[in-house]
Amino acid sequence: MTQSKDFFSSKPKQIAKAIAKISHQIFGETQSVEVATIGDEEMVEDIRENLKKFSFKKLRIFNKSINVFFDEKVKKIIDEEKFLEDYKKVDIFLIGFKKGEKVFSRDLILKLLALRRQKPIFLIDGALPGNINPSVSKLSNLFLFDLNDLEQFFSFFNKDIITENQSFLLEDIENNEILNSFFKKLNLNLSQKQIFFDNLNSFLLKEGDVIFKKKIYNFLESFKE
């Protein structure tokens, strides 16, 4: 039972780290990034507390219930115009209400992107069944993740659970940024990079031959400019 408790208590910390790392890939330095956490879901509150440890420019908090934020009859955010004006500078939205209404619609995100002059938005669905319409993932300059996606992303960079022989390749890839050149050659977007990360991580953790791992490293390094 203790192991299970430790696992769940560590999830918000892991997810917050993943958010910070992905944010850096999308926006650059965190000091220029604004974050908003919206919802009364407990996990969202826990992640928010961990996000405070990072140097984001601003952290906006809305932790009331969904009926204060969203009109379920008309299926729109209450005073949408004010919301758009107040939140147009927010780069990262972590949203999770205990009730699973789709409060972030495709239309709402299109309006936000227009106000931001197509500056990217990083959306995180922090609840089940979720409060973000999945169709928004097809929009340009919009990056949609759920908590499971972020846990998987974290696992790729988590050195604590990987043995020294297993981790040397992952550390070299991250520290030397050889994947950046590899991705640049293939013209991969962030979502495609994430899929590659997940599959590479799963393969490396199963593959025990260190020499073979080094050959993969050499292959990726050949893309360096």
Rosetta silent file (secondary structure, phi, psi, omega in degrees, C-alpha in Angstrom):
SEQUENCE: MTQSKDFFSSKPKQIAKAIAKISHQIFGETQSVEVATIGDEEMVEDIRENLKKFSFKKLRIFNKSINVFFDEKVKKIIDEEKFLEDYKKVDIFLIGFKKGEKVFSRDLILKLLALRRQKPIFLIDGALPGNINPSVSKLSNLFLFDLNDLEQFFSFFNKDIITENQSFLLEDIENNEILNSFFKKLNLNLSQKQIFFDNLNSFLLKEGDVIFKKKIYNFLESFKE
SCORE:     score description
SCORE:     0.000 S_00000001
   1 L     0.000  -36.434 -179.210    0.000    0.000    0.000 S_00000001
   2 H   -62.442  -40.288 -179.275    2.863    2.371    0.784 S_00000001
   3 H   -62.717  -41.832  179.574    4.305    1.987   -2.707 S_00000001
   4 H   -63.353  -42.206  179.380    0.978    2.835   -4.301 S_00000001
   5 H   -62.922  -43.500  179.218    0.598    5.933   -2.124 S_00000001
   6 H   -62.696  -38.532 -178.773    4.108    7.112   -2.986 S_00000001
   7 H   -61.983  -49.275 -176.755    3.421    6.569   -6.673 S_00000001
   8 H   -69.804  -32.481  179.126    0.286    8.691   -6.727 S_00000001
   9 H   -71.239  -22.582 -179.550    1.807   11.433   -4.564 S_00000001
  10 H   -86.428  -16.730 -176.128    4.711   11.720   -7.006 S_00000001
  11 H   -58.992  -47.453  179.967    2.531   12.076  -10.105 S_00000001
  12 H   -58.596  -38.268  179.214    1.803   15.833   -9.763 S_00000001
  13 H   -65.323  -43.912  179.487    5.518   16.548   -9.384 S_00000001
  14 H   -63.713  -43.771 -178.476    6.378   14.449  -12.444 S_00000001
  15 H   -65.977  -39.712  177.748    3.637   16.038  -14.535 S_00000001
  16 H   -61.499  -40.339  177.622    4.715   19.548  -13.520 S_00000001
  17 H   -64.294  -40.804  178.573    8.266   18.752  -14.651 S_00000001
  18 H   -64.178  -40.786  178.280    6.954   17.451  -17.972 S_00000001
  19 H   -60.270  -45.023 -179.334    4.884   20.621  -18.443 S_00000001
  20 H   -62.953  -41.078 -178.213    7.945   22.788  -17.829 S_00000001
  21 H   -68.929  -44.485  178.781   10.076   20.804  -20.275 S_00000001
  22 H   -66.075  -38.735  177.220    7.467   20.801  -23.057 S_00000001
  23 H   -56.741  -41.498 -179.839    6.815   24.497  -22.416 S_00000001
  24 H   -63.981  -36.971  178.642   10.488   25.178  -23.023 S_00000001
  25 H   -66.969  -35.589 -176.419   10.298   23.348  -26.362 S_00000001
  26 H   -83.074  -48.023 -168.832    7.277   25.380  -27.472 S_00000001
  27 H  -109.705  -16.245 -173.633    7.927   28.841  -26.032 S_00000001
  28 L    94.500 -143.777 -174.916   11.550   28.983  -24.926 S_00000001
  29 L   -59.537  135.768 -176.784   12.489   30.359  -21.498 S_00000001
  30 H   -66.764  -21.639 -178.356    9.791   29.838  -18.839 S_00000001
  31 H   -62.578  -17.926 -179.757   10.256   33.388  -17.512 S_00000001
  32 H  -103.822    6.562 -173.440    8.223   34.657  -20.469 S_00000001
  33 L  -105.226  132.174  176.639    5.442   32.054  -20.187 S_00000001
  34 E  -103.334  139.776 -176.340    2.076   32.614  -18.487 S_00000001
  35 E  -123.717  142.935  173.305    0.137   29.689  -17.011 S_00000001
  36 E  -129.301  130.382  172.381   -3.502   29.314  -15.964 S_00000001
  37 E  -109.793  126.902 -173.429   -4.922   26.451  -13.914 S_00000001
  38 E  -128.919  122.686  175.676   -8.689   26.186  -14.148 S_00000001
  39 L   132.417  165.504 -177.755  -10.906   23.770  -12.239 S_00000001
  40 L  -109.471   11.794  177.225  -11.680   22.120   -8.927 S_00000001
  41 L   -69.373  135.439 -175.269  -10.202   18.695   -9.694 S_00000001
  42 H   -60.473  -40.231 -179.328   -7.800   17.650   -6.920 S_00000001
  43 H   -62.524  -37.898  177.953   -5.064   16.545   -9.316 S_00000001
  44 H   -62.012  -41.886  178.817   -5.115   19.963  -11.000 S_00000001
  45 H   -63.722  -40.852  179.974   -4.640   21.623   -7.620 S_00000001
  46 H   -66.448  -41.815  178.444   -1.723   19.308   -6.788 S_00000001
  47 H   -64.752  -41.147  179.261   -0.031   19.946  -10.134 S_00000001
  48 H   -57.584  -42.782  179.807   -0.534   23.695   -9.694 S_00000001
  49 H   -61.561  -35.276  178.306    1.314   23.623   -6.370 S_00000001
  50 H   -76.182  -30.201  177.312    4.248   21.933   -8.086 S_00000001
  51 H   -66.324  -24.837  179.279    4.186   24.397  -10.993 S_00000001
  52 L   -63.257  -18.289 -178.592    4.821   27.177   -8.473 S_00000001
  53 L   -78.655  -11.477 -179.721    8.364   25.816   -8.115 S_00000001
  54 L  -100.263  159.577 -171.518    9.177   26.843  -11.690 S_00000001
  55 L   -90.728   50.950  176.242    9.977   30.366  -12.837 S_00000001
  56 L   -69.380  151.099 -177.275    6.918   31.020  -14.980 S_00000001
  57 L   -61.895  -42.426 -177.386    6.134   34.673  -15.621 S_00000001
  58 E  -154.007  142.660  177.102    2.633   34.442  -14.164 S_00000001
  59 E  -125.038  109.233  179.200    0.366   31.761  -12.689 S_00000001
  60 E   -93.343  141.710 -174.910   -3.359   32.473  -12.826 S_00000001
  61 E  -128.106  126.529  169.792   -5.664   30.384  -10.620 S_00000001
  62 E  -129.914  107.369 -172.494   -9.372   29.609  -10.947 S_00000001
  63 L  -119.548   26.789  178.501  -10.283   26.859   -8.484 S_00000001
  64 L   -92.698  173.234 -177.496  -14.058   27.132   -8.223 S_00000001
  65 L   -72.122  166.024 -173.305  -16.638   24.599   -9.417 S_00000001
  66 H   -64.309  -31.354 -177.017  -17.741   24.328  -13.026 S_00000001
  67 H   -68.265  -16.368  175.901  -21.120   26.015  -12.490 S_00000001
  68 H   -85.524  -19.411 -173.335  -19.293   29.282  -11.667 S_00000001
  69 H  -106.375  -31.235 -167.681  -17.260   29.059  -14.880 S_00000001
  70 E  -134.566  133.915  176.887  -19.496   27.404  -17.465 S_00000001
  71 E   -91.205  105.938 -175.095  -23.159   27.704  -18.464 S_00000001
  72 L   -69.238  -22.398 -179.230  -24.254   24.120  -19.092 S_00000001
  73 L   -72.558  -46.313 -178.693  -27.516   25.183  -20.757 S_00000001
  74 L   -96.571   -2.678  177.676  -25.954   27.213  -23.561 S_00000001
  75 L    58.416   45.657  178.535  -22.674   25.238  -23.479 S_00000001
  76 E  -142.173  155.372  174.401  -20.483   28.325  -23.210 S_00000001
  77 E   -64.762  137.766  178.408  -18.145   29.909  -20.701 S_00000001
  78 L   -65.002  127.208 -176.461  -19.932   32.482  -18.565 S_00000001
  79 L    53.404   62.466 -177.191  -19.034   35.945  -19.897 S_00000001
  80 H   -58.756  -38.000 -178.943  -16.874   34.518  -22.667 S_00000001
  81 H   -60.492  -42.553  178.269  -15.838   37.958  -23.890 S_00000001
  82 H   -67.036  -40.320  178.277  -14.329   38.813  -20.499 S_00000001
  83 H   -59.143  -46.761 -179.083  -12.620   35.427  -20.321 S_00000001
  84 H   -61.367  -40.671  179.835  -10.991   35.946  -23.714 S_00000001
  85 H   -68.296  -41.737 -176.881   -9.766   39.398  -22.740 S_00000001
  86 H   -72.287  -31.123 -171.018   -8.462   38.246  -19.347 S_00000001
  87 H  -111.868    9.065 -175.782   -6.763   35.069  -20.601 S_00000001
  88 L   -66.501  -20.904  179.630   -5.515   36.018  -24.075 S_00000001
  89 L   -92.524   -2.975 -179.227   -1.924   36.289  -22.826 S_00000001
  90 L   -75.673  130.808 -178.357   -1.963   32.852  -21.174 S_00000001
  91 L   -94.804  -34.552 -177.071    0.291   30.352  -22.956 S_00000001
  92 E  -122.446  126.048  175.047   -0.460   27.200  -20.942 S_00000001
  93 E  -114.415  121.607  169.881   -3.903   26.115  -19.762 S_00000001
  94 E  -108.592  114.189 -173.972   -4.265   23.251  -17.288 S_00000001
  95 E  -125.594  134.154  178.916   -7.977   22.558  -16.955 S_00000001
  96 L  -164.823  106.890  175.009   -9.796   19.975  -14.879 S_00000001
  97 L  -103.851  155.054  177.881  -13.246   20.093  -13.334 S_00000001
  98 L   -65.441  -25.416  177.225  -14.866   17.314  -11.342 S_00000001
  99 L  -101.333  135.702 -168.897  -17.707   17.432  -13.855 S_00000001
 100 L   -89.448   40.968  173.927  -16.817   16.399  -17.393 S_00000001
 101 L   -73.144  145.835  177.925  -18.392   19.115  -19.546 S_00000001
 102 L   -83.182   86.418 -173.912  -16.379   20.159  -22.612 S_00000001
 103 L   -82.382  -22.434  175.804  -15.805   23.752  -21.537 S_00000001
 104 E  -102.447  104.075 -177.692  -12.955   24.406  -23.997 S_00000001
 105 L   -95.759  168.887  176.652  -14.482   24.175  -27.468 S_00000001
 106 H   -62.575  -40.657 -179.714  -12.889   24.450  -30.888 S_00000001
 107 H   -62.739  -41.700  179.642  -14.608   27.793  -31.399 S_00000001
 108 H   -62.806  -44.472 -178.515  -13.215   29.165  -28.127 S_00000001
 109 H   -66.660  -37.179  176.668   -9.656   28.141  -28.987 S_00000001
 110 H   -60.731  -40.268  178.341   -9.944   29.669  -32.460 S_00000001
 111 H   -66.162  -41.091  178.383  -10.931   32.963  -30.845 S_00000001
 112 H   -63.353  -45.186  179.750   -8.008   32.765  -28.411 S_00000001
 113 H   -61.803  -38.506  178.891   -5.545   32.011  -31.203 S_00000001
 114 H   -64.457  -43.205  178.585   -6.870   34.946  -33.216 S_00000001
 115 H   -64.935  -30.594 -179.077   -6.421   37.302  -30.253 S_00000001
 116 L   -89.528    4.487 -178.054   -2.895   35.931  -29.779 S_00000001
 117 L    55.579   42.187  176.088   -2.111   36.382  -33.489 S_00000001
 118 L    68.562   15.804  171.693   -1.591   32.617  -33.755 S_00000001
 119 L   -63.435  135.831 -173.314    0.982   32.451  -30.969 S_00000001
 120 L   -56.891  154.146  174.095    0.903   28.786  -29.814 S_00000001
 121 E  -125.557  134.649  177.704   -1.249   27.524  -26.961 S_00000001
 122 E  -107.121  110.197 -177.850   -0.328   24.533  -24.788 S_00000001
 123 E  -105.622  135.880  178.042   -3.511   22.850  -23.482 S_00000001
 124 E  -126.312  119.720  178.003   -3.552   20.182  -20.768 S_00000001
 125 E   -88.331  110.426 -172.432   -6.696   18.183  -20.026 S_00000001
 126 L  -102.755   20.632 -178.326   -6.444   17.393  -16.328 S_00000001
 127 L  -143.360  164.034  172.386   -9.639   15.435  -15.762 S_00000001
 128 L  -120.085  132.161    7.466  -11.549   12.356  -16.861 S_00000001
 129 L   -78.866   -0.256  175.641  -13.539   12.164  -19.070 S_00000001
 130 L   114.117  149.622 -177.864  -12.010   15.562  -19.858 S_00000001
 131 L  -114.722    7.749 -179.856  -13.017   19.205  -20.252 S_00000001
 132 E  -119.000  130.348  177.187  -11.440   19.941  -23.643 S_00000001
 133 L   -65.417  120.054 -175.541  -13.045   19.030  -26.946 S_00000001
 134 H   -61.254  -16.928 -179.853  -10.496   16.674  -28.579 S_00000001
 135 H   -65.077  -18.450 -179.648  -11.169   18.220  -32.006 S_00000001
 136 H   -66.237  -20.550 -177.882   -8.984   21.189  -30.986 S_00000001
 137 H   -63.521  -18.348 -179.484   -5.919   18.971  -31.441 S_00000001
 138 H   -84.440   -6.868 -178.548   -6.297   19.402  -35.211 S_00000001
 139 L   -77.331  147.305  175.503   -5.807   23.170  -34.994 S_00000001
 140 L   -71.607  147.812  178.048   -2.520   24.761  -35.985 S_00000001
 141 L    63.160   25.684  178.345   -0.392   26.222  -33.172 S_00000001
 142 E  -128.028  125.041 -179.402   -2.311   24.187  -30.601 S_00000001
 143 E  -117.036  112.735 -176.217   -0.641   21.480  -28.504 S_00000001
 144 E  -109.679  125.358  176.677   -3.045   19.236  -26.587 S_00000001
 145 E  -129.817  151.526  167.073   -1.880   16.771  -23.926 S_00000001
 146 E  -109.367  179.173 -175.050   -3.654   14.802  -21.233 S_00000001
 147 H   -65.962  -32.485  178.233   -2.090   13.679  -17.950 S_00000001
 148 H   -65.221  -41.150  176.367   -1.212   10.264  -19.346 S_00000001
 149 H   -57.636  -43.434 -176.415    0.718   11.895  -22.209 S_00000001
 150 H   -70.270  -35.576  175.961    2.685   13.966  -19.707 S_00000001
 151 H   -62.874  -42.485  179.363    3.490   10.962  -17.510 S_00000001
 152 H   -65.181  -40.400  178.034    4.885    9.139  -20.536 S_00000001
 153 H   -61.191  -44.428  179.862    6.911   12.190  -21.512 S_00000001
 154 H   -61.077  -40.043 -175.587    8.347   12.390  -17.988 S_00000001
 155 H   -60.305  -29.464  179.576    9.302    8.711  -18.009 S_00000001
 156 H   -65.623  -35.396 -175.666   11.641    9.316  -20.944 S_00000001
 157 H  -100.033   -0.833 -176.701   13.688   11.816  -18.953 S_00000001
 158 L   -80.614  105.123 -176.604   13.379   10.182  -15.530 S_00000001
 159 L   -80.929  -19.258 -172.931   16.872    8.951  -14.712 S_00000001
 160 L   -66.869  -29.963 -175.463   16.015    7.706  -11.203 S_00000001
 161 L   -99.203    7.245 -177.884   14.212    4.555  -12.352 S_00000001
 162 L  -115.062  138.108  179.398   16.736    3.613  -15.048 S_00000001
 163 L   -68.779  165.168 -176.370   19.986    1.772  -14.404 S_00000001
 164 H   -59.935  -43.880 -179.063   23.276    3.442  -15.294 S_00000001
 165 H   -66.246  -32.650  179.858   23.800    1.308  -18.407 S_00000001
 166 H   -75.808  -30.440 -170.216   20.268    1.987  -19.588 S_00000001
 167 H   -89.478  -16.275 -172.105   20.401    5.709  -18.976 S_00000001
 168 H   -61.580  -36.711 -179.688   23.687    6.722  -20.593 S_00000001
 169 H   -68.774  -42.586 -179.905   22.162    6.892  -24.058 S_00000001
 170 H   -62.179  -41.583 -179.902   19.148    8.893  -22.902 S_00000001
 171 H   -65.146  -42.880 -179.983   21.399   11.371  -21.082 S_00000001
 172 H   -63.504  -41.919 -179.909   23.673   11.800  -24.095 S_00000001
 173 H   -61.580  -45.508 -177.338   20.725   12.370  -26.402 S_00000001
 174 H   -70.297  -47.027 -174.806   19.224   15.013  -24.123 S_00000001
 175 H   -68.172  -37.981 -178.537   22.461   16.776  -23.144 S_00000001
 176 H   -88.352   -7.214  177.979   23.922   16.906  -26.663 S_00000001
 177 L    54.825   34.346 -178.959   20.568   17.737  -28.219 S_00000001
 178 H   -69.989  -24.181  178.746   21.308   15.416  -31.124 S_00000001
 179 H   -67.843  -27.394  179.974   17.620   14.667  -31.487 S_00000001
 180 H   -60.840  -42.967  178.099   16.992   18.310  -32.368 S_00000001
 181 H   -67.542  -39.108  178.883   19.055   17.953  -35.541 S_00000001
 182 H   -61.524  -46.949 -179.911   17.416   14.610  -36.278 S_00000001
 183 H   -65.584  -36.858 -179.238   13.926   16.114  -35.897 S_00000001
 184 H   -62.843  -41.177  179.445   14.900   19.146  -37.959 S_00000001
 185 H   -63.273  -37.765 -177.580   15.944   16.936  -40.867 S_00000001
 186 H   -88.193   -7.721  179.731   12.624   15.077  -40.721 S_00000001
 187 L    57.514   47.763 -179.360   10.601   18.268  -40.131 S_00000001
 188 L   -85.398  142.576  173.273    8.677   16.696  -37.225 S_00000001
 189 L   -86.700  178.739 -173.867    6.183   18.707  -35.192 S_00000001
 190 H   -63.599  -39.661 -179.893    5.954   18.487  -31.387 S_00000001
 191 H   -64.392  -41.037  178.570    3.290   15.765  -31.379 S_00000001
 192 H   -67.303  -36.360  175.461    5.341   13.635  -33.762 S_00000001
 193 H   -61.196  -41.761 -178.620    8.424   14.186  -31.599 S_00000001
 194 H   -61.579  -42.496  178.420    6.457   12.966  -28.586 S_00000001
 195 H   -61.580  -42.217  178.740    5.486    9.740  -30.377 S_00000001
 196 H   -62.973  -45.294  178.032    9.135    9.198  -31.306 S_00000001
 197 H   -55.571  -48.115 -176.437   10.240    9.833  -27.691 S_00000001
 198 H   -60.440  -46.052 -177.783    7.704    7.327  -26.352 S_00000001
 199 H   -70.336  -39.466  178.048    8.698    4.570  -28.755 S_00000001
 200 H   -64.112  -42.708 -179.841   12.433    5.154  -28.352 S_00000001
 201 H   -61.772  -46.481 -179.726   12.100    5.120  -24.576 S_00000001
 202 H   -60.734  -41.201 -178.843   10.119    1.859  -24.566 S_00000001
 203 H   -66.298  -45.639 -176.246   12.651    0.222  -26.870 S_00000001
 204 H   -66.294  -34.173  179.998   15.719    1.311  -24.898 S_00000001
 205 H   -71.517  -25.662  179.381   14.294    0.128  -21.594 S_00000001
 206 H   -88.806  -30.520 -175.344   13.650   -3.337  -23.054 S_00000001
 207 L   -82.722  119.970 -175.172   16.900   -3.631  -25.020 S_00000001
 208 L   -93.728   -9.635 -175.660   19.752   -4.808  -22.795 S_00000001
 209 L   -82.547  106.136 -177.377   22.632   -4.652  -25.286 S_00000001
 210 H   -65.049  -36.370 -179.854   24.612   -1.496  -24.479 S_00000001
 211 H   -62.935  -40.889  178.974   26.727   -1.816  -27.640 S_00000001
 212 H   -65.700  -38.395  177.096   23.590   -1.862  -29.766 S_00000001
 213 H   -61.092  -39.223 -179.837   22.307    1.223  -27.940 S_00000001
 214 H   -64.409  -33.864  177.497   25.563    2.985  -28.756 S_00000001
 215 H   -65.371  -37.994  176.511   25.025    2.221  -32.436 S_00000001
 216 H   -63.521  -43.413  178.278   21.631    3.926  -32.240 S_00000001
 217 H   -58.344  -45.098 -179.402   23.307    6.904  -30.594 S_00000001
 218 H   -63.107  -37.272  178.016   25.900    7.070  -33.395 S_00000001
 219 H   -62.943  -47.138 -179.950   23.136    6.953  -35.989 S_00000001
 220 H   -65.704  -37.703 -178.810   21.283    9.864  -34.381 S_00000001
 221 H   -66.196  -24.389 -179.772   24.520   11.793  -33.905 S_00000001
 222 L   -65.153  -13.592  179.547   25.202   11.544  -37.647 S_00000001
 223 L   -87.592   -5.152  179.590   22.423   14.109  -38.153 S_00000001
 224 L   -63.245  139.485 -177.381   24.338   16.798  -36.251 S_00000001
 225 L   -89.237    0.000    0.000   25.106   19.775  -38.450 S_00000001
